[in-house]
Amino acid sequence: MPEQVSFRAERVNELIKRELIHLLSTGTKDPRLKEVIITDVIVSRDLTSAKVFFSVDDESHNKVAPLLNNASSFFRKSLSKSLDLRHTPSLNFIFDTAPNTGARMDDLLSKL
């Protein structure tokens, strides 16, 4: 049975997602991080950690995932400055395969 997400957790998910999208587009100097798309954020029940799902080209996801996880302290510090939260969750970046799988399925269906 799926876990019920509280209203506060949903709100924090959206705040973190919006702020990370802004940080990636304007706050990073690395051009490899500018092409990253944040697809979803899921915070833990106690709001101490967050899984950040991202999408990028199939070829570059092996390079980008370590970059994002190494820069997670920078993102956390930036989030703590911009968001009004008592505790800023630690960030764990996870490659989201769903958008790439969907695109492959569309290609296969278009060939039929």
ROMAR-394097 format. One record per residue: residue number from 0; x, y, z of N, C-alpha, C in turn; residue in one letter. Coordinates in steps of 0.001 Angstrom, whole numbers, plus 500000, padded with zeros to 6 digits. Example, Ala and Ser with C-alpha at 12.3 -4.5 7.8 and 13.67 -1.06 7.14 Angstrom:
BEGIN
   nr      nx      ny      nz     cax     cay     caz      cx      cy      cz  rest
    0  513190  494310  507800  512300  495500  507800  513200  496700  507800     a
    1  512850  497750  507080  513670  498940  507140  512900  500030  507870     s
This chain:
BEGIN
   nr      nx      ny      nz     cax     cay     caz      cx      cy      cz  rest
    0  500842  498821  500000  500000  500000  500000  500891  501247  500000     m
    1  500655  502213  499083  501499  503396  499016  501388  504248  500272     p
    2  502500  504863  500580  502570  505701  501772  501883  507032  501508     e
    3  501106  507502  502454  500421  508786  502348  501427  509900  502625     q
    4  501523  510844  501705  502449  511955  501848  501693  513121  502458     v
    5  502283  513727  503478  501622  514837  504147  501651  516092  503272     s
    6  500769  517004  503599  500696  518267  502862  502007  519026  502982     f
    7  502604  519041  504166  503876  519744  504376  504979  519130  503523     r
    8  505044  517795  503490  506074  517129  502685  505901  517454  501200     a
    9  504674  517480  500720  504416  517836  499325  504866  519269  499040     e
   10  504586  520154  499976  504977  521556  499808  506501  521697  499793     r
   11  507177  520983  500686  508642  521022  500733  509226  520413  499459     v
   12  508621  519328  498955  509059  518728  497688  509055  519761  496572     n
   13  507956  520472  496443  507822  521459  495370  508776  522643  495560     e
   14  508942  523089  496805  509871  524197  497069  511297  523822  496695     l
   15  511723  522630  497101  513090  522180  496803  513267  522002  495307     i
   16  512286  521403  494647  512371  521184  493205  512500  522514  492466     k
   17  511649  523466  492808  511678  524768  492141  513013  525477  492372     r
   18  513503  525426  493592  514752  526114  493905  515958  525436  493253     e
   19  515961  524102  493192  517064  523391  492534  517081  523683  491031     l
   20  515914  523759  490418  515846  524106  488993  516445  525491  488777     i
   21  516105  526413  489657  516658  527773  489561  518172  527764  489766     h
   22  518648  527019  490769  520086  526962  491043  520857  526345  489880     l
   23  520316  525291  489303  521008  524646  488185  521069  525548  486960     l
   24  520050  526342  486751  520050  527201  485561  520874  528466  485753     s
   25  520961  528971  486990  521658  530250  487181  522855  530178  488127     t
   26  522860  529238  489072  523877  529265  490115  525093  528400  489883     g
   27  525095  527560  488845  526242  526694  488615  527054  527191  487431     t
   28  528346  526993  487510  529233  527421  486435  529583  526265  485496     k
   29  529351  525037  485945  529690  523861  485151  528650  523676  484037     d
   30  529058  523707  482774  528090  523579  481678  527416  522207  481630     p
   31  528053  521187  482189  527440  519850  482193  526208  519814  483088     r
   32  526162  520668  484102  525023  520688  485015  523863  521536  484492     l
   33  524117  522350  483488  523048  523197  482955  522013  522392  482169     k
   34  522397  521215  481671  521455  520401  480896  520679  519411  481759     e
   35  520867  519446  483065  520172  518548  483987  518731  519029  484172     v
   36  517807  518077  484156  516391  518371  484384  515970  517662  485661     i
   37  515483  518411  486636  514985  517826  487880  513561  517331  487612     i
   38  513337  516027  487765  512022  515465  487465  511151  515323  488706     t
   39  511760  515054  489863  510958  514867  491072  511837  514999  492306     d
   40  511233  515357  493412  511898  515410  494710  510983  514728  495718     v
   41  511547  513835  496508  510779  513152  497547  511543  513281  498859     i
   42  510948  513995  499814  511579  514139  501120  511118  513003  502030     v
   43  511960  512678  502994  511596  511639  503959  510507  512162  504885     s
   44  509920  511258  505610  508811  511626  506493  509226  512671  507531     r
   45  510463  512556  508044  510939  513511  509051  511649  514725  508440     d
   46  511647  514834  507106  512204  515970  506366  513705  516156  506560     l
   47  514427  515077  506877  515873  515193  507069  516662  514832  505819     t
   48  516058  514111  504903  516751  513756  503670  515778  513836  502500     s
   49  516342  514021  501318  515522  514132  500114  516188  513382  498973     a
   50  515374  512643  498240  515832  512000  497011  515456  512936  495868     k
   51  516452  513333  495104  516231  514236  493982  516443  513432  492703     v
   52  515381  513261  491942  515456  512515  490696  515723  513484  489563     f
   53  516706  513136  488723  517082  514014  487622  517160  513219  486330     f
   54  517066  513946  485242  517153  513344  483919  518182  514115  483105     s
   55  518888  513370  482271  519901  513942  481388  520142  512921  480273     v
   56  520935  513259  479277  521222  512318  478188  521722  510988  478738     d
   57  521441  509913  477997  521920  508593  478407  523445  508539  478465     d
   58  524099  509245  477547  525560  509195  477487  526218  509901  478674     e
   59  525628  510973  479141  526303  511793  480149  525823  511550  481573     s
   60  524870  510646  481799  524370  510483  483170  525414  509869  484093     h
   61  526358  509085  483557  527418  508524  484403  528399  509593  484867     n
   62  528527  510667  484108  529410  511766  484493  528710  512761  485405     k
   63  527421  512977  485158  526683  514024  485866  526280  513590  487279     v
   64  525928  512329  487471  525482  511858  488794  526532  512097  489877     a
   65  527801  511729  489659  528803  512039  490698  529006  513537  490911     p
   66  528899  514324  489827  529033  515779  489971  527942  516345  490876     l
   67  526710  515901  490653  525600  516389  491462  525745  515963  492916     l
   68  526105  514708  493144  526253  514239  494525  527420  514918  495234     n
   69  528493  515241  494485  529603  515978  495095  529211  517417  495415     n
   70  528322  517980  494609  527887  519365  494819  526657  519452  495723     a
   71  526235  518345  496312  525013  518365  497128  525149  519288  498338     s
   72  526353  519412  498889  526524  520329  500025  526352  521784  499581     s
   73  526819  522114  498368  526600  523462  497826  525107  523733  497657     f
   74  524393  522746  497078  522951  522912  496870  522212  523020  498206     f
   75  522625  522222  499175  521969  522261  500491  522180  523620  501151     r
   76  523387  524133  501057  523689  525442  501642  522877  526538  500948     k
   77  522781  526466  499628  521997  527454  498881  520519  527348  499209     s
   78  520028  526112  499380  518626  525919  499764  518352  526483  501146     l
   79  519291  526301  502063  519073  526797  503423  518995  528323  503456     s
   80  519691  528977  502534  519634  530435  502474  518331  530934  501856     k
   81  517812  530195  500879  516655  530690  500146  515312  530183  500681     s
   82  515300  529028  501348  514048  528475  501869  513944  528724  503358     l
   83  512747  528915  503817  512512  529171  505236  512132  527854  505928     d
   84  513146  526994  506101  512948  525695  506754  513806  525630  508005     l
   85  513316  524944  509005  514094  524788  510230  515359  523971  509950     r
   86  515196  522855  509235  516332  522002  508865  516254  521766  507363     h
   87  517370  521974  506696  517416  521708  505267  517793  520248  505061     t
   88  517010  519503  504292  517300  518084  504117  518599  517837  503348     p
   89  519258  516723  503660  520413  516316  502868  519893  515792  501529     s
   90  520665  516001  500472  520206  515694  499123  520943  514487  498566     l
   91  520194  513574  497978  520754  512412  497304  520212  512417  495879     n
   92  521091  512590  494887  520673  512682  493497  520645  511300  492865     f
   93  519509  510986  492211  519294  509679  491606  518858  509880  490155     i
   94  519499  509163  489238  519155  509263  487820  517781  508657  487587     f
   95  516910  509403  486934  515541  508968  486652  515492  508415  485227     d
   96  515219  507132  485097  515217  506494  483786  513872  506623  483071     t
   97  512845  507053  483741  511500  507090  483152  511411  507968  481899     a
   98  511941  509191  481883  511811  510001  480657  512507  509360  479458     p
   99  513684  508770  479679  514408  508142  478577  513695  506885  478099     n
  100  513119  506123  479016  512372  504930  478650  511135  505311  477856     t
  101  510455  506357  478270  509273  506833  477556  509608  507277  476139     g
  102  510726  507951  475980  511136  508408  474647  511455  507216  473750     a
  103  512106  506204  474316  512401  504998  473531  511119  504281  473124     r
  104  510140  504236  474020  508866  503593  473702  508140  504355  472596     m
  105  508194  505683  472634  507578  506485  471577  508242  506216  470227     d
  106  509578  506091  470231  510285  505784  468991  509861  504425  468443     d
  107  509775  503437  469321  509372  502105  468883  507952  502090  468345     l
  108  507054  502798  469005  505669  502846  468555  505529  503602  467233     l
  109  506343  504597  467015  506260  505363  465772  506775  504546  464590     s
  110  507621  503550  464853  508146  502702  463777  507145  501650  463326     k
  111  506097  501411  464123  505100  500407  463760  504194  500853  462651     l
